[in-house]
Amino acid sequence: MSSQQAQPAPPRQDPIIVRVIEQPVHETSLSDVILGSLGLVGVLLIAALVFGLVLGGLLIVYKRLRAKDGIDADGDAETLRVTPRTAD
């Protein structure tokens, strides 16, 4: 007996072929651009509206607090009479 034994050949495998199929490319049309721009304008409009309401509310609260505390700057001002006083 020989020290080397004949090993059976591995079974033959056919090659695996992978076919890559690309997805169709979505083309941007004029309607896509118009709808996108309208969406952007809508978002900006809502953001400006919310910002304006918040800022307006803060100004109203600030004015009311100043008037309530008596820290109004106009309270220290002197009034000037432009018309002469009438005799009563």
Short mmCIF file of the C-alpha atoms (twelve columns), coordinates in Angstrom:
data_MODEL
# 
_entry.id   MODEL 
# 
loop_
_atom_site.group_PDB 
_atom_site.id 
_atom_site.type_symbol 
_atom_site.label_atom_id 
_atom_site.label_alt_id 
_atom_site.label_comp_id 
_atom_site.label_asym_id 
_atom_site.label_seq_id 
_atom_site.Cartn_x 
_atom_site.Cartn_y 
_atom_site.Cartn_z 
_atom_site.pdbx_PDB_model_num 
ATOM 1  C CA . MET A 1  0.000   0.000   0.000   1 
ATOM 2  C CA . SER A 2  1.205   3.365   -0.835  1 
ATOM 3  C CA . SER A 3  1.272   6.140   1.680   1 
ATOM 4  C CA . GLN A 4  -0.684  8.398   -0.598  1 
ATOM 5  C CA . GLN A 5  -4.209  7.519   -1.299  1 
ATOM 6  C CA . ALA A 6  -5.950  8.884   -4.319  1 
ATOM 7  C CA . GLN A 7  -8.476  11.455  -3.250  1 
ATOM 8  C CA . PRO A 8  -11.637 11.779  -5.262  1 
ATOM 9  C CA . ALA A 9  -11.871 14.935  -7.333  1 
ATOM 10 C CA . PRO A 10 -14.315 17.535  -5.953  1 
ATOM 11 C CA . PRO A 11 -17.552 17.727  -7.860  1 
ATOM 12 C CA . ARG A 12 -17.551 20.282  -10.611 1 
ATOM 13 C CA . GLN A 13 -19.457 23.473  -9.835  1 
ATOM 14 C CA . ASP A 14 -20.947 25.670  -12.491 1 
ATOM 15 C CA . PRO A 15 -20.094 29.392  -12.157 1 
ATOM 16 C CA . ILE A 16 -22.691 31.641  -10.558 1 
ATOM 17 C CA . ILE A 17 -23.743 34.466  -12.827 1 
ATOM 18 C CA . VAL A 18 -25.274 37.537  -11.202 1 
ATOM 19 C CA . ARG A 19 -27.119 39.940  -13.418 1 
ATOM 20 C CA . VAL A 20 -27.486 43.442  -11.964 1 
ATOM 21 C CA . ILE A 21 -30.637 45.178  -13.092 1 
ATOM 22 C CA . GLU A 22 -30.625 48.911  -12.426 1 
ATOM 23 C CA . GLN A 23 -33.734 50.693  -11.296 1 
ATOM 24 C CA . PRO A 24 -35.120 53.167  -13.792 1 
ATOM 25 C CA . VAL A 25 -33.945 56.711  -13.134 1 
ATOM 26 C CA . HIS A 26 -36.718 59.112  -12.107 1 
ATOM 27 C CA . GLU A 27 -36.570 62.179  -14.295 1 
ATOM 28 C CA . THR A 28 -37.403 65.529  -12.738 1 
ATOM 29 C CA . SER A 29 -40.180 67.248  -14.621 1 
ATOM 30 C CA . LEU A 30 -41.452 70.804  -14.498 1 
ATOM 31 C CA . SER A 31 -44.352 69.811  -12.267 1 
ATOM 32 C CA . ASP A 32 -41.913 68.279  -9.744  1 
ATOM 33 C CA . VAL A 33 -39.973 71.544  -9.596  1 
ATOM 34 C CA . ILE A 34 -43.129 73.636  -9.181  1 
ATOM 35 C CA . LEU A 35 -44.538 71.393  -6.448  1 
ATOM 36 C CA . GLY A 36 -41.201 71.392  -4.644  1 
ATOM 37 C CA . SER A 37 -40.957 75.171  -4.732  1 
ATOM 38 C CA . LEU A 38 -44.546 75.559  -3.503  1 
ATOM 39 C CA . GLY A 39 -43.766 73.215  -0.634  1 
ATOM 40 C CA . LEU A 40 -40.687 75.236  0.283   1 
ATOM 41 C CA . VAL A 41 -42.650 78.494  0.142   1 
ATOM 42 C CA . GLY A 42 -45.340 76.957  2.367   1 
ATOM 43 C CA . VAL A 43 -42.798 75.880  4.970   1 
ATOM 44 C CA . LEU A 44 -41.171 79.333  4.964   1 
ATOM 45 C CA . LEU A 45 -44.583 81.002  5.249   1 
ATOM 46 C CA . ILE A 46 -45.565 78.904  8.248   1 
ATOM 47 C CA . ALA A 47 -42.178 79.521  9.900   1 
ATOM 48 C CA . ALA A 48 -42.523 83.294  9.386   1 
ATOM 49 C CA . LEU A 49 -46.074 83.228  10.764  1 
ATOM 50 C CA . VAL A 50 -45.041 81.326  13.892  1 
ATOM 51 C CA . PHE A 51 -42.003 83.580  14.399  1 
ATOM 52 C CA . GLY A 52 -44.156 86.703  14.014  1 
ATOM 53 C CA . LEU A 53 -46.759 85.465  16.474  1 
ATOM 54 C CA . VAL A 54 -44.138 84.536  19.064  1 
ATOM 55 C CA . LEU A 55 -42.316 87.856  18.688  1 
ATOM 56 C CA . GLY A 56 -45.587 89.816  18.827  1 
ATOM 57 C CA . GLY A 57 -46.675 87.951  21.942  1 
ATOM 58 C CA . LEU A 58 -43.347 88.646  23.612  1 
ATOM 59 C CA . LEU A 59 -43.616 92.356  22.812  1 
ATOM 60 C CA . ILE A 60 -47.151 92.533  24.217  1 
ATOM 61 C CA . VAL A 61 -46.111 90.751  27.407  1 
ATOM 62 C CA . TYR A 62 -43.074 93.044  27.735  1 
ATOM 63 C CA . LYS A 63 -45.193 96.195  27.328  1 
ATOM 64 C CA . ARG A 64 -47.768 94.986  29.860  1 
ATOM 65 C CA . LEU A 65 -45.110 94.128  32.419  1 
ATOM 66 C CA . ARG A 66 -43.459 97.534  32.033  1 
ATOM 67 C CA . ALA A 67 -46.798 99.318  32.449  1 
ATOM 68 C CA . LYS A 68 -47.730 97.142  35.443  1 
ATOM 69 C CA . ASP A 69 -44.441 97.759  37.272  1 
ATOM 70 C CA . GLY A 70 -44.524 101.496 36.651  1 
ATOM 71 C CA . ILE A 71 -41.162 101.457 34.916  1 
ATOM 72 C CA . ASP A 72 -42.548 103.174 31.840  1 
ATOM 73 C CA . ALA A 73 -40.012 105.615 30.429  1 
ATOM 74 C CA . ASP A 74 -42.752 108.034 29.351  1 
ATOM 75 C CA . GLY A 75 -43.826 108.520 32.976  1 
ATOM 76 C CA . ASP A 76 -40.655 110.513 33.700  1 
ATOM 77 C CA . ALA A 77 -41.013 112.747 30.666  1 
ATOM 78 C CA . GLU A 78 -42.287 116.287 30.969  1 
ATOM 79 C CA . THR A 79 -45.255 117.404 28.953  1 
ATOM 80 C CA . LEU A 80 -44.945 120.574 26.944  1 
ATOM 81 C CA . ARG A 81 -47.997 122.688 26.289  1 
ATOM 82 C CA . VAL A 82 -47.989 124.166 22.834  1 
ATOM 83 C CA . THR A 83 -51.284 126.000 23.091  1 
ATOM 84 C CA . PRO A 84 -51.777 128.784 25.609  1 
ATOM 85 C CA . ARG A 85 -53.908 128.056 28.641  1 
ATOM 86 C CA . THR A 86 -57.427 129.364 28.578  1 
ATOM 87 C CA . ALA A 87 -58.851 131.244 31.517  1 
ATOM 88 C CA . ASP A 88 -61.615 129.387 33.280  1 
# 
